[in-house]
Amino acid sequence: GQRRDFRSGFRLSDAGLGRPLIFSTGRLTIHAIGDATPGRAHAILRAEEVMLSREPLASSVRNQFRGRVLEIVSTGALSKVTIDVDGIPLVSAVTTRSAQELGLAPAQEIVAAFKATSAHIC
């Protein structure tokens, strides 16, 4: 699947294997789980693990970011939606039906969300 590489950032905390990590790009703070060591790093995220909603969710999802739709590319049953989150592009792969039901359009405000277990810090 497609992976999104956030800009380089810094791991702010590390508690060992399978422990909570906080990754900061300076503009975004991402919650993750892993065994990374402190220092410069990248956050990798699969587009199909990024969920979209009109409003923030009351849920167990640790990472929720409000942004604006930059682009929607539909390829049959799937749509690739690129969201600008504070100057950082985040890509979500959703069904075309979901994109239509959300009424997605360029410049629309949207919330992108993903679980801490979805973010890979390396």
C-alpha positions as CSV (number, residue, x, y, z in Angstrom):
1,G,0.0,0.0,0.0
2,Q,0.9,3.6,-0.3
3,R,3.0,5.0,2.6
4,R,3.2,8.6,3.6
5,D,6.6,9.9,5.0
6,F,6.1,12.9,7.3
7,R,8.9,15.4,7.3
8,S,11.8,14.7,9.6
9,G,11.1,15.3,13.2
10,F,12.3,14.4,16.6
11,R,11.3,11.7,18.9
12,L,10.6,13.4,22.2
13,S,10.1,10.4,24.4
14,D,11.0,6.7,24.3
15,A,9.9,4.2,26.8
16,G,11.1,1.0,25.0
17,L,9.6,-1.8,23.0
18,G,5.9,-1.5,22.5
19,R,5.8,1.7,24.6
20,P,4.2,5.1,23.8
21,L,6.3,7.4,21.7
22,I,5.7,11.1,20.9
23,F,7.0,12.3,17.5
24,S,7.1,16.0,16.8
25,T,7.7,17.6,13.4
26,G,7.6,21.0,15.0
27,R,4.1,21.6,13.6
28,L,2.5,18.2,14.4
29,T,2.8,16.0,17.4
30,I,2.1,12.3,16.6
31,H,1.4,9.6,19.1
32,A,2.9,6.2,18.2
33,I,3.9,2.9,19.8
34,G,7.3,1.4,19.2
35,D,10.9,0.8,20.2
36,A,12.6,3.9,18.6
37,T,15.5,5.6,20.2
38,P,15.5,9.4,20.8
39,G,16.8,11.5,17.9
40,R,15.9,12.5,14.4
41,A,13.4,10.3,12.7
42,H,10.6,9.9,10.2
43,A,7.0,8.9,10.7
44,I,5.6,6.5,8.2
45,L,1.8,6.0,7.7
46,R,-0.2,3.8,5.3
47,A,-2.8,5.9,3.5
48,E,-5.5,3.2,4.1
49,E,-5.0,3.6,7.9
50,V,-6.0,7.3,7.8
51,M,-9.7,7.8,8.5
52,L,-11.6,11.0,7.6
53,S,-14.5,12.6,9.4
54,R,-16.2,16.0,9.4
55,E,-15.7,16.5,13.1
56,P,-13.2,15.2,15.7
57,L,-14.3,11.8,17.2
58,A,-14.8,10.9,20.8
59,S,-12.8,7.6,20.5
60,S,-9.6,5.8,21.3
61,V,-7.9,7.3,18.2
62,R,-4.9,9.2,19.6
63,N,-4.1,11.2,16.4
64,Q,-6.7,13.6,15.1
65,F,-5.8,16.6,12.9
66,R,-8.0,19.2,11.3
67,G,-7.0,20.1,7.8
68,R,-8.2,21.1,4.3
69,V,-8.7,18.8,1.3
70,L,-6.0,19.6,-1.3
71,E,-6.8,16.9,-3.9
72,I,-9.1,14.0,-4.5
73,V,-8.1,11.3,-7.1
74,S,-10.7,8.6,-7.7
75,T,-9.7,5.3,-9.3
76,G,-12.8,3.3,-9.4
77,A,-13.8,2.0,-5.9
78,L,-11.0,3.9,-4.1
79,S,-10.2,7.6,-3.8
80,K,-6.9,9.1,-2.7
81,V,-7.5,12.2,-0.6
82,T,-4.6,14.6,0.1
83,I,-5.2,16.8,3.1
84,D,-3.1,19.8,4.1
85,V,-2.5,19.6,7.9
86,D,-0.7,22.8,9.0
87,G,1.5,22.7,5.8
88,I,2.1,19.0,5.9
89,P,0.4,16.8,3.3
90,L,-1.4,13.7,4.7
91,V,-2.8,11.1,2.3
92,S,-5.9,9.0,3.0
93,A,-7.2,6.2,0.9
94,V,-11.0,5.8,1.3
95,T,-13.7,4.2,-0.7
96,T,-15.1,6.5,-3.4
97,R,-18.5,6.0,-1.8
98,S,-17.2,7.3,1.5
99,A,-15.7,10.3,-0.2
100,Q,-19.0,11.1,-1.9
101,E,-21.0,10.6,1.3
102,L,-18.7,13.0,3.2
103,G,-19.2,15.4,0.3
104,L,-15.4,15.8,0.0
105,A,-14.2,18.7,-2.2
106,P,-11.0,20.8,-2.5
107,A,-10.6,23.4,0.3
108,Q,-13.1,21.6,2.5
109,E,-12.2,21.3,6.2
110,I,-11.9,17.7,7.3
111,V,-10.5,15.8,10.3
112,A,-7.9,13.1,9.5
113,A,-7.4,10.5,12.2
114,F,-5.2,7.4,12.8
115,K,-4.4,5.2,15.7
116,A,-1.0,5.4,17.5
117,T,-0.4,1.8,16.4
118,S,-0.7,2.9,12.7
119,A,2.2,5.3,12.9
120,H,5.7,3.8,12.3
121,I,8.6,5.8,13.6
122,C,12.0,5.0,12.1
